[in-house]
Amino acid sequence: MAERNAPGGTLRSMQLDPAEMTKVVNRLKRAQGQLGGIIKMLEEGRECQDIVTQIAAVAKAIDRAGYQTISIGMRQCLTHPDQPAMSAEEMEKLFLSLA
């Protein structure tokens, strides 16, 4: 876990294994493509229901990417207890930021 200065104090962060983050990156790339499609739908004047359905799908994909990221971080904390980790309070705050 790295420490870096942030407004109001020190912010601790956990470095995630890039290999484990591949699924998250792929999910976000798909969401990025979907978002481009939504913008095109808006520009073309597509039906409201179709647009909202796609917005909901993108929102869910982004939420899942966030939860998956936290899950990977938690698993790393459990499998590598010798490395400094976030406190339970910090992890809870991070998790609740997605709510």
MIMARZA-811354 format. One record per residue: residue in three letters; chain; x, y, z of N, C-alpha, C, O in turn. Coordinates in nm, 2 decimals. Layout:
N
+-----+----+--------+--------+--------+--------+--------+--------+--------+--------+--------+--------+--------+--------+
:  aa : ch :    n.X :    n.Y :    n.Z :   ca.X :   ca.Y :   ca.Z :    c.X :    c.Y :    c.Z :    o.X :    o.Y :    o.Z :
+-----+----+--------+--------+--------+--------+--------+--------+--------+--------+--------+--------+--------+--------+
: ALA :  A :      X :      Y :      Z :      X :      Y :      Z :      X :      Y :      Z :      X :      Y :      Z :
...
+-----+----+--------+--------+--------+--------+--------+--------+--------+--------+--------+--------+--------+--------+
***
This chain:
99
+-----+----+--------+--------+--------+--------+--------+--------+--------+--------+--------+--------+--------+--------+
:  aa : ch :    n.X :    n.Y :    n.Z :   ca.X :   ca.Y :   ca.Z :    c.X :    c.Y :    c.Z :    o.X :    o.Y :    o.Z :
+-----+----+--------+--------+--------+--------+--------+--------+--------+--------+--------+--------+--------+--------+
: MET :  A :   0.09 :  -0.12 :   0.00 :   0.00 :   0.00 :   0.00 :   0.09 :   0.12 :   0.00 :   0.19 :   0.13 :   0.07 :
: ALA :  A :   0.06 :   0.22 :  -0.08 :   0.13 :   0.34 :  -0.09 :   0.06 :   0.45 :  -0.01 :  -0.06 :   0.44 :   0.01 :
: GLU :  A :   0.14 :   0.55 :   0.03 :   0.09 :   0.66 :   0.10 :   0.12 :   0.78 :   0.01 :   0.23 :   0.79 :  -0.04 :
: ARG :  A :   0.02 :   0.87 :   0.00 :   0.05 :   1.00 :  -0.07 :  -0.03 :   1.11 :   0.00 :  -0.13 :   1.09 :   0.06 :
: ASN :  A :   0.02 :   1.23 :  -0.02 :  -0.04 :   1.34 :   0.05 :  -0.17 :   1.38 :  -0.03 :  -0.17 :   1.38 :  -0.15 :
: ALA :  A :  -0.27 :   1.42 :   0.04 :  -0.39 :   1.46 :  -0.01 :  -0.44 :   1.58 :   0.07 :  -0.40 :   1.60 :   0.18 :
: PRO :  A :  -0.53 :   1.66 :   0.01 :  -0.58 :   1.77 :   0.09 :  -0.64 :   1.72 :   0.22 :  -0.72 :   1.63 :   0.22 :
: GLY :  A :  -0.60 :   1.78 :   0.33 :  -0.65 :   1.74 :   0.46 :  -0.58 :   1.62 :   0.52 :  -0.62 :   1.57 :   0.63 :
: GLY :  A :  -0.47 :   1.58 :   0.47 :  -0.39 :   1.47 :   0.53 :  -0.34 :   1.37 :   0.43 :  -0.32 :   1.40 :   0.32 :
: THR :  A :  -0.31 :   1.25 :   0.49 :  -0.25 :   1.14 :   0.41 :  -0.35 :   1.05 :   0.37 :  -0.44 :   1.01 :   0.44 :
: LEU :  A :  -0.35 :   1.01 :   0.24 :  -0.44 :   0.91 :   0.18 :  -0.37 :   0.78 :   0.16 :  -0.27 :   0.79 :   0.08 :
: ARG :  A :  -0.41 :   0.67 :   0.21 :  -0.34 :   0.55 :   0.19 :  -0.42 :   0.48 :   0.07 :  -0.54 :   0.48 :   0.07 :
: SER :  A :  -0.34 :   0.42 :  -0.01 :  -0.40 :   0.35 :  -0.12 :  -0.33 :   0.21 :  -0.14 :  -0.22 :   0.19 :  -0.11 :
: MET :  A :  -0.41 :   0.12 :  -0.20 :  -0.36 :  -0.02 :  -0.22 :  -0.33 :  -0.03 :  -0.37 :  -0.41 :   0.01 :  -0.45 :
: GLN :  A :  -0.21 :  -0.08 :  -0.40 :  -0.17 :  -0.11 :  -0.53 :  -0.23 :  -0.24 :  -0.58 :  -0.20 :  -0.35 :  -0.52 :
: LEU :  A :  -0.31 :  -0.24 :  -0.68 :  -0.38 :  -0.37 :  -0.73 :  -0.29 :  -0.43 :  -0.84 :  -0.23 :  -0.36 :  -0.92 :
: ASP :  A :  -0.29 :  -0.56 :  -0.84 :  -0.22 :  -0.64 :  -0.94 :  -0.28 :  -0.62 :  -1.08 :  -0.40 :  -0.65 :  -1.10 :
: PRO :  A :  -0.21 :  -0.56 :  -1.17 :  -0.26 :  -0.53 :  -1.30 :  -0.32 :  -0.66 :  -1.37 :  -0.42 :  -0.65 :  -1.45 :
: ALA :  A :  -0.26 :  -0.77 :  -1.35 :  -0.31 :  -0.90 :  -1.41 :  -0.45 :  -0.93 :  -1.36 :  -0.53 :  -0.98 :  -1.44 :
: GLU :  A :  -0.47 :  -0.91 :  -1.23 :  -0.60 :  -0.93 :  -1.18 :  -0.71 :  -0.83 :  -1.22 :  -0.83 :  -0.86 :  -1.22 :
: MET :  A :  -0.66 :  -0.72 :  -1.26 :  -0.75 :  -0.61 :  -1.30 :  -0.80 :  -0.62 :  -1.45 :  -0.87 :  -0.53 :  -1.50 :
: THR :  A :  -0.75 :  -0.72 :  -1.52 :  -0.78 :  -0.73 :  -1.67 :  -0.93 :  -0.73 :  -1.69 :  -0.98 :  -0.67 :  -1.78 :
: LYS :  A :  -1.00 :  -0.81 :  -1.61 :  -1.15 :  -0.82 :  -1.63 :  -1.22 :  -0.69 :  -1.60 :  -1.31 :  -0.65 :  -1.67 :
: VAL :  A :  -1.17 :  -0.61 :  -1.51 :  -1.23 :  -0.48 :  -1.47 :  -1.20 :  -0.39 :  -1.59 :  -1.29 :  -0.31 :  -1.64 :
: VAL :  A :  -1.08 :  -0.39 :  -1.64 :  -1.05 :  -0.30 :  -1.76 :  -1.13 :  -0.34 :  -1.88 :  -1.18 :  -0.25 :  -1.94 :
: ASN :  A :  -1.15 :  -0.46 :  -1.90 :  -1.23 :  -0.51 :  -2.02 :  -1.38 :  -0.46 :  -2.00 :  -1.44 :  -0.42 :  -2.10 :
: ARG :  A :  -1.43 :  -0.47 :  -1.88 :  -1.57 :  -0.43 :  -1.85 :  -1.58 :  -0.28 :  -1.87 :  -1.68 :  -0.24 :  -1.93 :
: LEU :  A :  -1.49 :  -0.20 :  -1.83 :  -1.49 :  -0.06 :  -1.85 :  -1.48 :  -0.02 :  -1.99 :  -1.54 :   0.08 :  -2.04 :
: LYS :  A :  -1.40 :  -0.09 :  -2.07 :  -1.39 :  -0.06 :  -2.21 :  -1.52 :  -0.09 :  -2.28 :  -1.56 :  -0.01 :  -2.37 :
: ARG :  A :  -1.59 :  -0.20 :  -2.25 :  -1.72 :  -0.23 :  -2.30 :  -1.82 :  -0.11 :  -2.27 :  -1.89 :  -0.07 :  -2.35 :
: ALA :  A :  -1.81 :  -0.07 :  -2.14 :  -1.90 :   0.04 :  -2.10 :  -1.87 :   0.17 :  -2.17 :  -1.96 :   0.24 :  -2.21 :
: GLN :  A :  -1.74 :   0.19 :  -2.20 :  -1.70 :   0.31 :  -2.28 :  -1.77 :   0.30 :  -2.42 :  -1.81 :   0.40 :  -2.47 :
: GLY :  A :  -1.76 :   0.18 :  -2.48 :  -1.83 :   0.17 :  -2.61 :  -1.98 :   0.19 :  -2.60 :  -2.03 :   0.25 :  -2.69 :
: GLN :  A :  -2.04 :   0.13 :  -2.50 :  -2.18 :   0.15 :  -2.48 :  -2.22 :   0.30 :  -2.46 :  -2.32 :   0.35 :  -2.52 :
: LEU :  A :  -2.13 :   0.37 :  -2.39 :  -2.16 :   0.51 :  -2.37 :  -2.15 :   0.59 :  -2.50 :  -2.23 :   0.68 :  -2.52 :
: GLY :  A :  -2.06 :   0.55 :  -2.58 :  -2.05 :   0.62 :  -2.72 :  -2.18 :   0.59 :  -2.80 :  -2.23 :   0.68 :  -2.87 :
: GLY :  A :  -2.23 :   0.47 :  -2.78 :  -2.35 :   0.43 :  -2.85 :  -2.47 :   0.51 :  -2.80 :  -2.56 :   0.55 :  -2.88 :
: ILE :  A :  -2.47 :   0.54 :  -2.67 :  -2.58 :   0.62 :  -2.61 :  -2.58 :   0.76 :  -2.67 :  -2.68 :   0.82 :  -2.70 :
: ILE :  A :  -2.46 :   0.82 :  -2.67 :  -2.44 :   0.95 :  -2.73 :  -2.49 :   0.96 :  -2.87 :  -2.56 :   1.05 :  -2.91 :
: LYS :  A :  -2.46 :   0.86 :  -2.95 :  -2.51 :   0.85 :  -3.09 :  -2.66 :   0.84 :  -3.09 :  -2.73 :   0.91 :  -3.17 :
: MET :  A :  -2.72 :   0.76 :  -3.00 :  -2.86 :   0.75 :  -2.99 :  -2.93 :   0.88 :  -2.96 :  -3.03 :   0.92 :  -3.02 :
: LEU :  A :  -2.87 :   0.96 :  -2.87 :  -2.92 :   1.09 :  -2.84 :  -2.92 :   1.18 :  -2.96 :  -3.01 :   1.25 :  -2.99 :
: GLU :  A :  -2.80 :   1.18 :  -3.02 :  -2.79 :   1.27 :  -3.14 :  -2.88 :   1.23 :  -3.25 :  -2.92 :   1.32 :  -3.33 :
: GLU :  A :  -2.92 :   1.11 :  -3.26 :  -3.01 :   1.06 :  -3.37 :  -3.16 :   1.08 :  -3.33 :  -3.25 :   1.05 :  -3.41 :
: GLY :  A :  -3.18 :   1.12 :  -3.20 :  -3.32 :   1.13 :  -3.16 :  -3.39 :   1.00 :  -3.14 :  -3.52 :   1.00 :  -3.16 :
: ARG :  A :  -3.32 :   0.90 :  -3.09 :  -3.39 :   0.77 :  -3.06 :  -3.49 :   0.78 :  -2.95 :  -3.49 :   0.88 :  -2.88 :
: GLU :  A :  -3.57 :   0.68 :  -2.94 :  -3.67 :   0.67 :  -2.83 :  -3.61 :   0.67 :  -2.69 :  -3.51 :   0.62 :  -2.66 :
: CYS :  A :  -3.69 :   0.74 :  -2.61 :  -3.65 :   0.76 :  -2.47 :  -3.62 :   0.63 :  -2.40 :  -3.52 :   0.61 :  -2.33 :
: GLN :  A :  -3.71 :   0.53 :  -2.41 :  -3.70 :   0.41 :  -2.35 :  -3.58 :   0.33 :  -2.38 :  -3.51 :   0.27 :  -2.30 :
: ASP :  A :  -3.54 :   0.34 :  -2.51 :  -3.42 :   0.27 :  -2.56 :  -3.30 :   0.33 :  -2.50 :  -3.20 :   0.26 :  -2.45 :
: ILE :  A :  -3.30 :   0.47 :  -2.49 :  -3.18 :   0.54 :  -2.43 :  -3.17 :   0.51 :  -2.29 :  -3.06 :   0.48 :  -2.24 :
: VAL :  A :  -3.28 :   0.51 :  -2.21 :  -3.27 :   0.49 :  -2.07 :  -3.23 :   0.35 :  -2.04 :  -3.15 :   0.32 :  -1.95 :
: THR :  A :  -3.27 :   0.25 :  -2.12 :  -3.23 :   0.11 :  -2.10 :  -3.08 :   0.10 :  -2.12 :  -3.02 :   0.03 :  -2.04 :
: GLN :  A :  -3.02 :   0.17 :  -2.22 :  -2.88 :   0.16 :  -2.24 :  -2.80 :   0.23 :  -2.13 :  -2.70 :   0.19 :  -2.08 :
: ILE :  A :  -2.86 :   0.34 :  -2.08 :  -2.79 :   0.41 :  -1.97 :  -2.79 :   0.33 :  -1.84 :  -2.69 :   0.32 :  -1.77 :
: ALA :  A :  -2.90 :   0.26 :  -1.82 :  -2.90 :   0.16 :  -1.70 :  -2.80 :   0.05 :  -1.72 :  -2.74 :   0.01 :  -1.62 :
: ALA :  A :  -2.78 :   0.00 :  -1.84 :  -2.69 :  -0.10 :  -1.86 :  -2.54 :  -0.05 :  -1.83 :  -2.46 :  -0.13 :  -1.77 :
: VAL :  A :  -2.51 :   0.07 :  -1.88 :  -2.38 :   0.12 :  -1.86 :  -2.36 :   0.15 :  -1.71 :  -2.25 :   0.12 :  -1.66 :
: ALA :  A :  -2.46 :   0.20 :  -1.64 :  -2.44 :   0.23 :  -1.50 :  -2.42 :   0.10 :  -1.42 :  -2.33 :   0.10 :  -1.33 :
: LYS :  A :  -2.49 :  -0.01 :  -1.46 :  -2.47 :  -0.14 :  -1.39 :  -2.33 :  -0.19 :  -1.42 :  -2.26 :  -0.24 :  -1.33 :
: ALA :  A :  -2.28 :  -0.18 :  -1.54 :  -2.14 :  -0.23 :  -1.57 :  -2.04 :  -0.15 :  -1.50 :  -1.94 :  -0.21 :  -1.45 :
: ILE :  A :  -2.05 :  -0.02 :  -1.48 :  -1.96 :   0.06 :  -1.41 :  -1.96 :   0.02 :  -1.26 :  -1.86 :   0.01 :  -1.19 :
: ASP :  A :  -2.08 :   0.01 :  -1.20 :  -2.10 :  -0.04 :  -1.06 :  -2.03 :  -0.17 :  -1.04 :  -1.95 :  -0.19 :  -0.94 :
: ARG :  A :  -2.05 :  -0.26 :  -1.13 :  -1.99 :  -0.40 :  -1.11 :  -1.84 :  -0.39 :  -1.12 :  -1.77 :  -0.46 :  -1.05 :
: ALA :  A :  -1.78 :  -0.30 :  -1.21 :  -1.64 :  -0.28 :  -1.21 :  -1.59 :  -0.23 :  -1.08 :  -1.48 :  -0.27 :  -1.03 :
: GLY :  A :  -1.66 :  -0.14 :  -1.02 :  -1.62 :  -0.08 :  -0.89 :  -1.62 :  -0.19 :  -0.78 :  -1.52 :  -0.20 :  -0.70 :
: TYR :  A :  -1.73 :  -0.27 :  -0.77 :  -1.73 :  -0.38 :  -0.67 :  -1.63 :  -0.48 :  -0.70 :  -1.57 :  -0.54 :  -0.60 :
: GLN :  A :  -1.60 :  -0.51 :  -0.82 :  -1.50 :  -0.61 :  -0.86 :  -1.36 :  -0.56 :  -0.82 :  -1.28 :  -0.64 :  -0.77 :
: THR :  A :  -1.34 :  -0.43 :  -0.83 :  -1.21 :  -0.38 :  -0.79 :  -1.19 :  -0.39 :  -0.64 :  -1.08 :  -0.43 :  -0.59 :
: ILE :  A :  -1.29 :  -0.36 :  -0.56 :  -1.29 :  -0.37 :  -0.42 :  -1.27 :  -0.52 :  -0.38 :  -1.19 :  -0.55 :  -0.29 :
: SER :  A :  -1.34 :  -0.61 :  -0.45 :  -1.32 :  -0.75 :  -0.42 :  -1.18 :  -0.80 :  -0.44 :  -1.13 :  -0.87 :  -0.36 :
: ILE :  A :  -1.12 :  -0.75 :  -0.55 :  -0.98 :  -0.79 :  -0.58 :  -0.89 :  -0.74 :  -0.47 :  -0.80 :  -0.81 :  -0.42 :
: GLY :  A :  -0.91 :  -0.61 :  -0.42 :  -0.83 :  -0.55 :  -0.32 :  -0.85 :  -0.63 :  -0.19 :  -0.75 :  -0.65 :  -0.12 :
: MET :  A :  -0.97 :  -0.67 :  -0.15 :  -0.99 :  -0.74 :  -0.03 :  -0.92 :  -0.88 :  -0.04 :  -0.86 :  -0.92 :   0.06 :
: ARG :  A :  -0.93 :  -0.94 :  -0.15 :  -0.87 :  -1.07 :  -0.17 :  -0.71 :  -1.06 :  -0.15 :  -0.65 :  -1.15 :  -0.09 :
: GLN :  A :  -0.66 :  -0.95 :  -0.21 :  -0.51 :  -0.93 :  -0.19 :  -0.48 :  -0.91 :  -0.04 :  -0.37 :  -0.96 :   0.00 :
: CYS :  A :  -0.56 :  -0.84 :   0.03 :  -0.54 :  -0.82 :   0.18 :  -0.54 :  -0.95 :   0.25 :  -0.45 :  -0.97 :   0.34 :
: LEU :  A :  -0.63 :  -1.04 :   0.21 :  -0.63 :  -1.17 :   0.28 :  -0.52 :  -1.27 :   0.24 :  -0.47 :  -1.34 :   0.32 :
: THR :  A :  -0.48 :  -1.26 :   0.11 :  -0.37 :  -1.35 :   0.07 :  -0.23 :  -1.30 :   0.09 :  -0.14 :  -1.38 :   0.08 :
: HIS :  A :  -0.22 :  -1.17 :   0.12 :  -0.09 :  -1.11 :   0.14 :  -0.09 :  -1.03 :   0.27 :  -0.07 :  -0.91 :   0.27 :
: PRO :  A :  -0.11 :  -1.10 :   0.39 :  -0.13 :  -1.02 :   0.51 :   0.00 :  -0.95 :   0.55 :   0.00 :  -0.87 :   0.64 :
: ASP :  A :   0.12 :  -0.99 :   0.49 :   0.24 :  -0.93 :   0.53 :   0.26 :  -0.79 :   0.47 :   0.35 :  -0.72 :   0.52 :
: GLN :  A :   0.18 :  -0.76 :   0.37 :   0.19 :  -0.63 :   0.31 :   0.09 :  -0.53 :   0.38 :  -0.02 :  -0.57 :   0.42 :
: PRO :  A :   0.13 :  -0.41 :   0.40 :   0.04 :  -0.31 :   0.46 :  -0.09 :  -0.30 :   0.38 :  -0.09 :  -0.30 :   0.26 :
: ALA :  A :  -0.20 :  -0.29 :   0.45 :  -0.33 :  -0.28 :   0.39 :  -0.41 :  -0.17 :   0.45 :  -0.37 :  -0.10 :   0.54 :
: MET :  A :  -0.52 :  -0.14 :   0.38 :  -0.61 :  -0.04 :   0.43 :  -0.68 :  -0.09 :   0.56 :  -0.69 :  -0.21 :   0.58 :
: SER :  A :  -0.71 :   0.00 :   0.64 :  -0.78 :  -0.04 :   0.76 :  -0.93 :  -0.08 :   0.73 :  -0.97 :  -0.05 :   0.62 :
: ALA :  A :  -0.99 :  -0.14 :   0.82 :  -1.13 :  -0.18 :   0.80 :  -1.22 :  -0.06 :   0.77 :  -1.31 :  -0.06 :   0.69 :
: GLU :  A :  -1.19 :   0.05 :   0.84 :  -1.27 :   0.17 :   0.82 :  -1.25 :   0.23 :   0.68 :  -1.34 :   0.28 :   0.62 :
: GLU :  A :  -1.12 :   0.23 :   0.64 :  -1.09 :   0.28 :   0.50 :  -1.16 :   0.20 :   0.40 :  -1.21 :   0.25 :   0.30 :
: MET :  A :  -1.15 :   0.07 :   0.41 :  -1.22 :  -0.02 :   0.32 :  -1.37 :   0.00 :   0.32 :  -1.43 :   0.00 :   0.21 :
: GLU :  A :  -1.43 :   0.01 :   0.43 :  -1.57 :   0.04 :   0.44 :  -1.61 :   0.17 :   0.37 :  -1.71 :   0.17 :   0.30 :
: LYS :  A :  -1.53 :   0.27 :   0.39 :  -1.56 :   0.40 :   0.33 :  -1.55 :   0.39 :   0.18 :  -1.63 :   0.44 :   0.10 :
: LEU :  A :  -1.45 :   0.32 :   0.13 :  -1.43 :   0.29 :  -0.01 :  -1.55 :   0.22 :  -0.07 :  -1.60 :   0.25 :  -0.18 :
: PHE :  A :  -1.59 :   0.11 :   0.00 :  -1.70 :   0.03 :  -0.05 :  -1.83 :   0.11 :  -0.05 :  -1.91 :   0.11 :  -0.15 :
: LEU :  A :  -1.86 :   0.19 :   0.05 :  -1.98 :   0.27 :   0.06 :  -1.98 :   0.39 :  -0.04 :  -2.09 :   0.44 :  -0.07 :
: SER :  A :  -1.86 :   0.42 :  -0.09 :  -1.86 :   0.53 :  -0.19 :  -1.93 :   0.49 :  -0.32 :  -1.96 :   0.57 :  -0.40 :
: LEU :  A :  -1.94 :   0.36 :  -0.34 :  -2.01 :   0.31 :  -0.46 :  -2.16 :   0.30 :  -0.44 :  -2.23 :   0.29 :  -0.54 :
: ALA :  A :  -2.21 :   0.32 :  -0.32 :  -2.35 :   0.31 :  -0.30 :  -2.43 :   0.43 :  -0.34 :  -2.55 :   0.44 :  -0.33 :
+-----+----+--------+--------+--------+--------+--------+--------+--------+--------+--------+--------+--------+--------+
***
